[in-house]
Amino acid sequence: MSEIAGHPGATAVVNESYSFACMRCGHGWEQSYEIEHHIDGDGREFVQYVVNGQVVPSPLSRPACANCDHQVVRIMRPGRVASARDAAHQQHRTPPAGPVEAPTAGGEVSGEEHHWHLADLLHVFQRKAS
């Protein structure tokens, strides 16, 4: 097999991404890796995980939390941390305040819009007298 340009000794390079979540502190992060496939002097295949040009340990062996260094880390498919952050961000948005209509002296709300009261909604559940 021939070498891959820019990856000395590599016979194949695969890009993989993973999401991680620390089960101790809750920190979540995502990381992409270049996985280089090599053949050693005895003809056996091995892989190297590369991040930003540096060989790093396999994230599948013993990942450690980047926040608290704890080693009980859940590994998930890519995008899980980002989607959880997006969902949490959506839940914490406060809707913008709109105009409030003040009641008039007679207790009615000004304007043409009808404001429902609980009694208006419950009348459909009331039994008719037989």
C-alpha positions as CSV (number, residue, x, y, z in Angstrom):
1,M,0.0,0.0,0.0
2,S,1.2,3.5,-0.6
3,E,1.4,6.4,1.8
4,I,-1.2,9.2,2.1
5,A,0.3,12.6,1.2
6,G,0.7,14.7,4.4
7,H,0.5,11.6,6.6
8,P,3.9,9.9,6.6
9,G,3.6,6.1,6.8
10,A,-0.2,6.1,6.8
11,T,-2.0,3.8,4.4
12,A,-5.4,5.3,5.0
13,V,-6.8,8.2,7.0
14,V,-10.4,8.4,8.3
15,N,-12.0,11.4,10.0
16,E,-14.1,10.7,13.0
17,S,-15.9,12.9,15.5
18,Y,-17.2,12.1,19.0
19,S,-19.2,13.8,21.7
20,F,-18.1,13.3,25.3
21,A,-19.9,14.0,28.6
22,C,-18.3,13.7,32.1
23,M,-20.5,11.7,34.4
24,R,-19.0,13.5,37.4
25,C,-19.2,17.2,36.6
26,G,-21.5,17.2,33.6
27,H,-18.9,18.9,31.3
28,G,-19.6,18.2,27.6
29,W,-17.3,18.6,24.6
30,E,-16.8,17.4,21.1
31,Q,-13.6,16.4,19.3
32,S,-12.7,15.5,15.8
33,Y,-9.8,13.1,15.0
34,E,-7.8,12.0,12.0
35,I,-7.4,8.2,12.4
36,E,-4.3,7.1,10.5
37,H,-4.0,3.5,9.6
38,H,-0.4,2.2,9.5
39,I,1.5,-1.1,9.1
40,D,4.4,-1.9,11.4
41,G,7.6,-3.6,10.5
42,D,6.0,-7.0,11.2
43,G,3.1,-6.4,8.8
44,R,0.5,-5.7,11.6
45,E,-1.9,-2.9,11.3
46,F,-2.2,-0.2,13.9
47,V,-3.9,3.2,14.1
48,Q,-2.9,6.5,15.4
49,Y,-5.4,9.2,16.5
50,V,-4.3,12.7,15.5
51,V,-5.6,16.1,16.6
52,N,-4.2,19.3,15.2
53,G,-1.1,17.4,13.9
54,Q,-0.3,15.8,17.3
55,V,-0.7,12.1,18.0
56,V,-3.0,11.6,20.9
57,P,-4.3,8.6,22.9
58,S,-7.4,6.8,21.5
59,P,-10.5,8.6,22.9
60,L,-12.1,5.2,23.2
61,S,-9.5,3.7,25.6
62,R,-9.6,5.9,28.8
63,P,-11.0,9.4,28.0
64,A,-10.6,11.9,30.8
65,C,-12.7,15.0,31.4
66,A,-11.1,18.2,30.2
67,N,-12.7,20.0,33.1
68,C,-12.2,17.8,36.2
69,D,-9.9,15.0,34.8
70,H,-12.4,12.4,36.0
71,Q,-12.3,9.2,33.8
72,V,-15.9,8.2,33.9
73,V,-16.9,9.7,30.5
74,R,-19.7,8.8,28.2
75,I,-18.8,8.7,24.5
76,M,-21.6,9.5,22.1
77,R,-22.1,10.1,18.4
78,P,-21.0,13.5,17.1
79,G,-23.4,16.5,17.6
80,R,-25.0,15.3,20.8
81,V,-23.3,18.0,23.0
82,A,-24.1,20.7,20.6
83,S,-27.8,19.6,20.3
84,A,-28.1,19.4,24.1
85,R,-26.7,22.9,24.4
86,D,-29.0,24.2,21.8
87,A,-32.0,22.6,23.5
88,A,-31.0,24.0,26.9
89,H,-30.6,27.5,25.3
90,Q,-34.0,27.3,23.8
91,Q,-35.7,26.3,27.1
92,H,-34.1,29.3,29.0
93,R,-35.3,32.0,26.6
94,T,-37.8,34.4,28.1
95,P,-40.4,35.5,25.6
96,P,-40.4,39.2,25.0
97,A,-43.0,41.2,26.9
98,G,-45.9,42.5,24.9
99,P,-48.3,45.3,25.5
100,V,-50.7,44.9,28.4
101,E,-54.2,46.2,28.2
102,A,-55.5,47.7,31.4
103,P,-59.1,47.1,32.5
104,T,-61.5,49.9,32.3
105,A,-63.6,51.2,35.2
106,G,-66.4,48.7,34.4
107,G,-64.0,45.7,34.7
108,E,-64.0,45.1,31.0
109,V,-60.7,45.1,29.0
110,S,-60.5,47.8,26.5
111,G,-60.1,46.9,22.8
112,E,-62.0,44.4,20.7
113,E,-60.1,41.2,21.7
114,H,-62.1,38.8,23.9
115,H,-60.2,37.6,27.0
116,W,-61.3,34.1,28.1
117,H,-61.9,33.3,31.7
118,L,-61.7,29.8,33.2
119,A,-65.5,29.7,33.5
120,D,-65.9,30.4,29.8
121,L,-63.8,27.3,29.0
122,L,-65.3,25.0,31.6
123,H,-68.9,25.4,30.5
124,V,-68.5,22.7,27.8
125,F,-67.9,20.2,30.6
126,Q,-70.9,21.1,32.7
127,R,-73.8,18.6,32.6
128,K,-77.1,19.9,31.4
129,A,-79.9,19.5,34.0
130,S,-82.3,16.6,33.0
